[in-house]
Amino acid sequence: MKPAAIGVIGGSGLYQMPELVGVREVEVKTPFGKTSDPVIRGRLGRVDLIFLPRHGKGHRWLPTEINFRANIFALKKLGVERIISVSAVGSLREEIAPGHLVVPDQFIDRTTQRPSTFFGRGVVAHVSLANPFCGELSKVLVTTARQEGADVHSGGTYLCMEGPQFSTRAESHLYRSWGAHVIGMTNLQEAKLAREAEICFGTLALATDYDCWNDQAGDVEIEYVLTVLKQNVALAQRTIARAAAELSAPRSCGCVSALKDAIITERARIPKKIRAELQPIIGKYL
């Protein structure tokens, strides 16, 4: 049986992997508008990899401007069953040094301006987000990143802020007091929407700085962040390639049926237009 596609969301340079063949761009229409950029498809051995530049090529979209619904819907439409999200984050813990990787297992949501669900407009669904990351996928990411020589922290809480500004010093200390481990601006909506779409979701969080709580490390400077991030791109590429080879087996996690009992709207009352638009996500339950 042909393995399902694996989606990768991250910087526009991630798809420039020498092992990737048959690389091409694909436009995907969605009910939620355009994706951040055309997706990039390629083959890595027997695996179909689909890359989506989160901020668009040339980094054009603010975190708040990213069309998260279109991005995740497009990946679902293309048959993606697992998403590996590669993200730059600030560290809120001394032991998570710049250059280290974190594979988080929890979120705190501090965003305020972003659509985070496919539902509404006549259909209501409530999925469980108690464990927002796929445990099976995350375990593979930890193992393969370590095999590639990375300093990896397994588990941790990702605090997702609105941005685009970095934290104030008071906020940074507050988030540390809450028990958060890393801070970023993008992953929360991706995880929520992936769960609604029954797609496994895992994150490779690349620590680029100590946020601004660590006075000895200095405040966040974007030039330094970009330098550390660039150094980690090759490591992320190697980890993705190794992980892809490990993810060919059928899924056995709860992500597969996350929507099974979540739709509470009477089926006869779901508008035909919405039923048709969301068919890739809800079709098997109607």
N, C-alpha and C positions, 0 to 999 in steps of 0.2 A: 504494500500500500504506500502511495506517495505521502511523505511527511507533510504536515500542515506548514504553512508559511510562518516565519518568525518575523515580527516587526521590531524595528529598532528606531527609537526616537532620540534625537540628540543633535549635536552640531553638524553643520553641513559637510564637514570633512571626514566624518566617520565612514562613509561609504567608499572612500578611496582606499580600499583594501586590495593588495596585489593579487590575492587568491580569488577575488570576485570576478566572475565571467558573465558575459551576456548582459552587461549593465545597460539599462534603458530607463528613460523617464516615462511616467504614466500619470495622466490626469484622471482623477476620480471625482465624479459628480456625487454630491451629497445633499440631503434636504436642509443642511445647515450652512450651505455656502461653500466657499473654496477652502481647501486645506492650506496650511502655511506655505507650501510649495508643492509642485508635482512630486509624487513619491518616486523613489529610485529602486528598481528591482534588479536583482542579480542572483546568480547561483553560486553557492559555496559547497562544492561536492554535490551531495544529493539534496541539500537544503535550499529552499527558496527564501532569500532574505529581502525584506522590504524596508527601506530606510525612509524616514521622514524628517527633514530638517525642521526642528521645532520652531525656530525663529525665522525661517526662510533663508535662502542663500543670501549671504552678505549680512546676516543678522539684522533683519528689517523690522521685526515685530517685538514690541514690548511684551513682557510676560502677560499683562492684562489684555493685550490685543490679540494674543494667540487664539485661533479658532479651535479650541480643544475638541468641541463636539464634532466638527468636520474631520479633524485628524483621526480620532478614534473610530468614527463611523466608516471612514475610508478604509482603514486597516481591517475592520470587521468585514466589509464588503469584499475585500480581496482575499479573504480566507485566513487571516492571521488568527492564531490561537494563543500565541504568547507574545508579550511585548517586553523588550528590554529597554528601559529608559536610562539614558546616560546623562548625568546632570552635574553641573558645578555647584558646590555648596560651601558655605562657611562652617567652620568647626566651632562648636560650643563647649568642647571638652579638651583639656590639655593633652590627653592621650591620643586624640585624633589629630595628628600633625598634618600640615599641608603636604600633599602628595599621597596621603593615605586614601584608601577606598572604604566606603561604608555601604553595606547592604542593609538598609533599614527595614524594620518590621512594623513601625507605627507612624502615625501622623498627628500633628496638631494643625488645625486650619485657622489661619489668620487672614485669609483673603476675604474680600467684601464685594467685589464688582464682577464676578465671573459666573456665567452659566455652568452648572456642574451636573446636569442631568439631561438625558434624552427625552424625559417624560414631561407631562404637562399637556396643555392644549386638548384636554379631553381624556387623557389616560394617566392613571396614577399607579406608580410602582415604588416599593420601598425595599431595596436590597440591603442585606447585612454588610456592614463595613467594620465589624468588630476587629477583624484581622485584614487590613486593607491591602496587604501584599500577599502574593501567592507563596506559600511556604515551600512548595516543591521547587518552583523556579528560583526562588531566593537561595535555596540550598545549593543548587547547581552553580549559581553565580559566585557564591562564596568559594566553593571548591575550585572552580576553574580559574578564578582570579588569583588564588593562592598558588595554583600550579604554574601560573605565569609570573610568579615572584612578587606579587603585590602584597603590601601591608594592608590586610583586610580586617575590618571590624564587622562581625556578624551580629546583626540586630542593632536597634537604636531608633530613636524618634526623630523624624524629619519634621521640622516646623516650616510650614509653607506660608510665607508672607506675601503681601500684595506687591510691594515694590512700586516703581523701579528703583527707588532710593534704597540704600543699605540701612541697617538698623541704627537707631540712636544707641548711645551707650547704656542708657537706662533700660531700653527694650532688650538689649543683648543680655544684660544681667537678669532681667525678668525671665527670659526664655530659659536661661540656665537653671533658675530656681524651679522652673516647671519640670525639669528633667529632660529637656530636649537635648539632642546630641549634635544635630546639624541643622542648618537653616538654608532654605532655597526659595525659589519663586515660581516653580512650575509643576511639580509632580503631583500635587494633590488632586487637581481636576483630572489628570490623566488616569490616576488610580480609580477614582470614583466612576468615571465613564467606562473604563475597561471592565470593572466589576458588573456594571449594568449590561455590557455587551458580552459578558461571560468569557472574557479574555483574561488569561493569566497575566499578572503584572509584577515585574520586579525591577529594582533600581540599582544601578551602579552609581553611587554618589561620590564624586571626586572632590575631596577637600582641597580647596585652593588657598584658604586663609583662616585666621582665627576670629573672624568677625571683628567686633571692636571692643569686646569685653576684656581681651588680653592686652593690657597696657604695654607689656614688654615687647609684644610682637608688633605693635604699631597699628594704626587704623587701616581699614580696607582700602587698598589702592587698586584700581581696575587694571593698570598695567601689570602689576604683580599677579593678579588673578589670572589674566590671560596667559601669562608666561607659564605658570604652573599647569594650567589647563592644557596648553599645547603639549607639554611634556607628557601628559597622561593619555593623550589621544591614541598613541601606539599601543599602550597597555590595554586600553579599552577595546581596541580593534582585535588584539590577540585573545582577549577574554571572550569577546563575542564569538569569534571563530571557534574557539574550543567549546564554548557553551552550546553553540548551535549543533555541533556534532553529538552532544549529550542529550539533546531534546527531541529526538526523533520518535520516541515511544508515545503511544496514545496517553492522554492526560487521565489522571485518576483523582484529581483534587476537586474540592468543592466549587471551584470557579466555573466548572463545566455546566453546572445547573443553578447558578446563583440567582437566576430570574424565575425559577420554577414556580415558587409560591409568592412571588413579590408583586405581581400585577393584581391589584384589588378592584379595579374598575369592572363593572359588569360588561361582559364581552359584547353584548348587543348594543351597548352605549358608546363603544369606542368609535369615533368618527372614521368613516371609510378612508378619507384622505390620510389621516395619521396612521391608520392600519397599514396602508400601502407604503407610506414613507418609511416606517420603522420595520418593515417586513424582515430585513436581514437580522434584526435583533429580537423581535417578538414573534416572528412568523411561526416558529415551531410550537408556540404555546396557544395559538388562536385556532 
